[in-house]
Amino acid sequence: FLKKEWYKAIVKLEDFLAKKGMDEDLIKEASDMMSEAKNELASELGPVIGKARSLKEGQDLKAAYESFQEVLKIEPTNTEA
């Protein structure tokens, strides 16, 4: 989370929140961190995926491919990319 690797942070936080018997304060803090990470991921991903879509629609497939590769660096499981 501190490295601002949002996708990795989300995965780790999901694993953490899946554990049973956790302290309520820890659950609240992890949930807040999860929300922040998802928001940051979306704001980081939005412009890149928008650019890739525009390039694809404009038939600049090589540049679209490169932009979608950038999307995968940010979020490796992005199905559209």
N, CA, C and O atoms as a DFTB+ gen file, in Angstrom:
324 C
 N C O
     1  1       0.829      -1.193       0.000
     2  2       0.000       0.000       0.000
     3  2       0.868       1.249       0.000
     4  3       0.595       2.196      -0.738
     5  1       1.901       1.257       0.814
     6  2       2.772       2.419       0.899
     7  2       3.589       2.626      -0.368
     8  3       4.013       3.745      -0.656
     9  1       3.814       1.564      -1.124
    10  2       4.538       1.675      -2.391
    11  2       3.636       2.174      -3.517
    12  3       4.097       2.420      -4.632
    13  1       2.358       2.319      -3.216
    14  2       1.350       2.760      -4.180
    15  2       1.205       1.784      -5.342
    16  3       0.938       2.183      -6.476
    17  1       1.383       0.521      -5.048
    18  2       1.104      -0.537      -6.013
    19  2      -0.309      -1.015      -5.699
    20  3      -0.507      -1.990      -4.973
    21  1      -1.278      -0.312      -6.257
    22  2      -2.673      -0.450      -5.829
    23  2      -3.229      -1.836      -6.067
    24  3      -3.915      -2.375      -5.199
    25  1      -2.957      -2.426      -7.208
    26  2      -3.505      -3.757      -7.492
    27  2      -2.992      -4.777      -6.481
    28  3      -3.772      -5.562      -5.942
    29  1      -1.698      -4.769      -6.223
    30  2      -1.119      -5.701      -5.249
    31  2      -1.679      -5.450      -3.860
    32  3      -1.939      -6.392      -3.111
    33  1      -1.865      -4.187      -3.518
    34  2      -2.423      -3.842      -2.207
    35  2      -3.843      -4.377      -2.059
    36  3      -4.212      -4.885      -1.001
    37  1      -4.629      -4.263      -3.107
    38  2      -6.010      -4.758      -3.069
    39  2      -6.035      -6.262      -2.853
    40  3      -6.816      -6.764      -2.045
    41  1      -5.182      -6.982      -3.576
    42  2      -5.130      -8.441      -3.430
    43  2      -4.762      -8.824      -1.997
    44  3      -5.395      -9.696      -1.401
    45  1      -3.743      -8.173      -1.451
    46  2      -3.296      -8.481      -0.086
    47  2      -4.366      -8.111       0.938
    48  3      -4.587      -8.851       1.897
    49  1      -5.021      -6.989       0.745
    50  2      -6.075      -6.580       1.674
    51  2      -7.274      -7.520       1.612
    52  3      -7.895      -7.803       2.637
    53  1      -7.601      -8.002       0.419
    54  2      -8.694      -8.977       0.304
    55  2      -8.357     -10.244       1.078
    56  3      -9.213     -10.798       1.768
    57  1      -7.117     -10.704       0.966
    58  2      -6.681     -11.886       1.723
    59  2      -6.780     -11.624       3.227
    60  3      -7.242     -12.475       3.986
    61  1      -6.344     -10.448       3.640
    62  2      -6.368     -10.085       5.057
    63  2      -7.800     -10.036       5.584
    64  3      -8.088     -10.548       6.666
    65  1      -8.690      -9.422       4.818
    66  2     -10.078      -9.280       5.262
    67  2     -10.839     -10.605       5.252
    68  3     -11.872     -10.730       5.909
    69  1     -10.340     -11.586       4.516
    70  2     -11.004     -12.887       4.470
    71  2     -10.747     -13.705       5.739
    72  3     -11.454     -14.678       6.003
    73  1      -9.758     -13.322       6.509
    74  2      -9.438     -14.052       7.736
    75  2     -10.512     -13.799       8.788
    76  3     -11.066     -12.703       8.879
    77  1     -10.793     -14.815       9.567
    78  2     -11.818     -14.729      10.604
    79  2     -11.190     -14.327      11.935
    80  3      -9.998     -14.533      12.162
    81  1     -12.001     -13.758      12.800
    82  2     -11.579     -13.452      14.156
    83  2     -10.651     -12.261      14.275
    84  3      -9.859     -12.187      15.214
    85  1     -10.734     -11.330      13.340
    86  2      -9.862     -10.157      13.382
    87  2     -10.493      -9.075      14.260
    88  3     -11.711      -9.021      14.429
    89  1      -9.650      -8.232      14.805
    90  2     -10.078      -7.102      15.611
    91  2     -10.864      -6.114      14.736
    92  3     -10.501      -5.875      13.585
    93  1     -11.925      -5.553      15.285
    94  2     -12.777      -4.640      14.521
    95  2     -12.013      -3.413      14.021
    96  3     -12.270      -2.934      12.916
    97  1     -11.088      -2.906      14.814
    98  2     -10.302      -1.748      14.393
    99  2      -9.437      -2.087      13.181
   100  3      -9.300      -1.275      12.266
   101  1      -8.860      -3.275      13.175
   102  2      -8.044      -3.700      12.041
   103  2      -8.902      -3.885      10.787
   104  3      -8.488      -3.532       9.683
   105  1     -10.081      -4.433      10.971
   106  2     -10.997      -4.632       9.839
   107  2     -11.396      -3.278       9.248
   108  3     -11.419      -3.106       8.030
   109  1     -11.709      -2.324      10.122
   110  2     -12.095      -0.982       9.659
   111  2     -10.947      -0.327       8.901
   112  3     -11.150       0.227       7.821
   113  1      -9.745      -0.388       9.462
   114  2      -8.593       0.226       8.812
   115  2      -8.298      -0.437       7.467
   116  3      -8.007       0.247       6.486
   117  1      -8.371      -1.761       7.424
   118  2      -8.133      -2.480       6.169
   119  2      -9.202      -2.136       5.136
   120  3      -8.901      -1.992       3.951
   121  1     -10.440      -2.004       5.583
   122  2     -11.522      -1.640       4.661
   123  2     -11.310      -0.241       4.098
   124  3     -11.530      -0.004       2.910
   125  1     -10.881       0.687       4.951
   126  2     -10.589       2.044       4.485
   127  2      -9.440       2.044       3.474
   128  3      -9.487       2.731       2.454
   129  1      -8.418       1.260       3.783
   130  2      -7.282       1.157       2.868
   131  2      -7.723       0.538       1.546
   132  3      -7.266       0.952       0.481
   133  1      -8.606      -0.449       1.612
   134  2      -9.112      -1.101       0.409
   135  2      -9.866      -0.091      -0.459
   136  3      -9.668      -0.044      -1.673
   137  1     -10.719       0.708       0.155
   138  2     -11.468       1.719      -0.598
   139  2     -10.529       2.716      -1.257
   140  3     -10.695       3.065      -2.426
   141  1      -9.544       3.169      -0.496
   142  2      -8.591       4.122      -1.045
   143  2      -7.794       3.505      -2.199
   144  3      -7.576       4.153      -3.223
   145  1      -7.368       2.266      -2.031
   146  2      -6.602       1.590      -3.081
   147  2      -7.437       1.422      -4.346
   148  3      -6.935       1.621      -5.452
   149  1      -8.701       1.058      -4.191
   150  2      -9.572       0.898      -5.363
   151  2      -9.783       2.233      -6.070
   152  3      -9.778       2.293      -7.300
   153  1      -9.968       3.297      -5.303
   154  2     -10.135       4.625      -5.898
   155  2      -8.871       5.062      -6.631
   156  3      -8.942       5.589      -7.741
   157  1      -7.728       4.843      -6.013
   158  2      -6.458       5.213      -6.639
   159  2      -6.210       4.394      -7.903
   160  3      -5.738       4.925      -8.908
   161  1      -6.528       3.104      -7.852
   162  2      -6.362       2.249      -9.021
   163  2      -7.238       2.745     -10.171
   164  3      -6.795       2.827     -11.317
   165  1      -8.469       3.067      -9.848
   166  2      -9.399       3.550     -10.876
   167  2      -8.924       4.876     -11.474
   168  3      -9.010       5.078     -12.685
   169  1      -8.424       5.777     -10.628
   170  2      -7.970       7.069     -11.152
   171  2      -6.686       6.925     -11.966
   172  3      -6.457       7.695     -12.899
   173  1      -5.861       5.961     -11.628
   174  2      -4.639       5.714     -12.381
   175  2      -4.948       4.990     -13.687
   176  3      -4.315       5.245     -14.712
   177  1      -5.904       4.105     -13.644
   178  2      -6.246       3.273     -14.795
   179  2      -7.100       4.016     -15.816
   180  3      -6.970       3.783     -17.017
   181  1      -7.967       4.904     -15.352
   182  2      -8.924       5.591     -16.216
   183  2      -8.333       6.242     -17.456
   184  3      -8.759       5.939     -18.571
   185  1      -7.363       7.129     -17.284
   186  2      -6.813       7.804     -18.473
   187  2      -6.104       6.850     -19.439
   188  3      -6.174       7.028     -20.655
   189  1      -5.434       5.856     -18.905
   190  2      -4.685       4.932     -19.764
   191  2      -5.641       4.067     -20.580
   192  3      -5.433       3.858     -21.775
   193  1      -6.682       3.570     -19.932
   194  2      -7.631       2.721     -20.661
   195  2      -8.464       3.554     -21.633
   196  3      -8.843       3.074     -22.701
   197  1      -8.745       4.794     -21.261
   198  2      -9.453       5.690     -22.176
   199  2      -8.650       5.945     -23.438
   200  3      -9.193       5.937     -24.543
   201  1      -7.361       6.169     -23.269
   202  2      -6.472       6.382     -24.412
   203  2      -6.426       5.136     -25.285
   204  3      -6.486       5.233     -26.511
   205  1      -6.320       3.969     -24.665
   206  2      -6.258       2.716     -25.419
   207  2      -7.543       2.497     -26.218
   208  3      -7.497       2.080     -27.375
   209  1      -8.675       2.778     -25.601
   210  2      -9.956       2.622     -26.315
   211  2     -10.042       3.564     -27.502
   212  3     -10.476       3.174     -28.586
   213  1      -9.622       4.815     -27.289
   214  2      -9.663       5.797     -28.373
   215  2      -8.777       5.373     -29.532
   216  3      -9.168       5.478     -30.695
   217  1      -7.596       4.898     -29.213
   218  2      -6.688       4.444     -30.265
   219  2      -7.266       3.244     -31.010
   220  3      -7.121       3.133     -32.228
   221  1      -7.920       2.350     -30.277
   222  2      -8.530       1.178     -30.904
   223  2      -9.648       1.603     -31.848
   224  3      -9.764       1.095     -32.963
   225  1     -10.475       2.551     -31.380
   226  2     -11.570       3.034     -32.228
   227  2     -11.046       3.764     -33.454
   228  3     -11.661       3.726     -34.519
   229  1      -9.903       4.430     -33.297
   230  2      -9.292       5.141     -34.415
   231  2      -8.471       4.251     -35.319
   232  3      -7.814       4.737     -36.239
   233  1      -8.500       2.942     -35.066
   234  2      -7.803       1.938     -35.872
   235  2      -6.280       2.055     -35.811
   236  3      -5.583       1.542     -36.686
   237  1      -5.765       2.724     -34.788
   238  2      -4.314       2.742     -34.565
   239  2      -4.009       1.569     -33.631
   240  3      -3.775       1.744     -32.435
   241  1      -4.020       0.394     -34.205
   242  2      -3.972      -0.825     -33.411
   243  2      -2.637      -1.044     -32.712
   244  3      -2.602      -1.599     -31.614
   245  1      -1.552      -0.621     -33.323
   246  2      -0.249      -0.782     -32.681
   247  2      -0.178       0.066     -31.408
   248  3       0.236      -0.427     -30.359
   249  1      -0.573       1.308     -31.495
   250  2      -0.562       2.189     -30.325
   251  2      -1.590       1.728     -29.290
   252  3      -1.348       1.831     -28.087
   253  1      -2.729       1.223     -29.752
   254  2      -3.743       0.700     -28.837
   255  2      -3.193      -0.496     -28.075
   256  3      -3.394      -0.615     -26.866
   257  1      -2.504      -1.376     -28.779
   258  2      -1.882      -2.541     -28.147
   259  2      -0.892      -2.102     -27.079
   260  3      -0.888      -2.646     -25.974
   261  1      -0.060      -1.129     -27.397
   262  2       0.919      -0.626     -26.435
   263  2       0.238      -0.001     -25.218
   264  3       0.703      -0.171     -24.091
   265  1      -0.852       0.714     -25.442
   266  2      -1.594       1.313     -24.326
   267  2      -2.247       0.243     -23.460
   268  3      -2.254       0.348     -22.234
   269  1      -2.788      -0.779     -24.095
   270  2      -3.369      -1.877     -23.319
   271  2      -2.291      -2.625     -22.531
   272  3      -2.571      -3.158     -21.457
   273  1      -1.072      -2.671     -23.050
   274  2       0.036      -3.265     -22.294
   275  2       0.303      -2.452     -21.026
   276  3       0.598      -3.019     -19.974
   277  1       0.199      -1.138     -21.124
   278  2       0.350      -0.268     -19.950
   279  2      -0.760      -0.549     -18.940
   280  3      -0.525      -0.555     -17.731
   281  1      -1.967      -0.780     -19.445
   282  2      -3.097      -1.118     -18.563
   283  2      -2.769      -2.391     -17.787
   284  3      -3.016      -2.469     -16.584
   285  1      -2.219      -3.378     -18.470
   286  2      -1.890      -4.646     -17.812
   287  2      -0.776      -4.491     -16.784
   288  3      -0.712      -5.262     -15.827
   289  1       0.089      -3.520     -16.962
   290  2       1.116      -3.261     -15.953
   291  2       0.486      -2.708     -14.681
   292  3       0.960      -2.976     -13.576
   293  1      -0.582      -1.938     -14.843
   294  2      -1.272      -1.350     -13.695
   295  2      -2.198      -2.378     -13.045
   296  3      -2.206      -2.544     -11.825
   297  1      -2.975      -3.063     -13.884
   298  2      -3.928      -4.079     -13.393
   299  2      -3.813      -5.335     -14.257
   300  3      -4.426      -5.414     -15.321
   301  1      -3.034      -6.309     -13.804
   302  2      -2.759      -7.506     -14.611
   303  2      -3.987      -8.334     -14.983
   304  3      -3.927      -9.114     -15.933
   305  1      -5.071      -8.188     -14.277
   306  2      -6.250      -9.011     -14.567
   307  2      -7.320      -8.269     -15.357
   308  3      -8.452      -8.744     -15.447
   309  1      -6.993      -7.132     -15.924
   310  2      -7.976      -6.372     -16.688
   311  2      -8.387      -7.160     -17.929
   312  3      -7.565      -7.421     -18.808
   313  1      -9.653      -7.533     -17.993
   314  2     -10.129      -8.399     -19.082
   315  2     -10.164      -7.683     -20.422
   316  3      -9.908      -8.305     -21.453
   317  1     -10.467      -6.416     -20.435
   318  2     -10.509      -5.694     -21.696
   319  2      -9.120      -5.618     -22.332
   320  3      -8.981      -5.761     -23.547
   321  1      -8.116      -5.396     -21.524
   322  2      -6.734      -5.301     -22.047
   323  2      -6.291      -6.671     -22.528
   324  3      -5.167      -6.824     -23.005
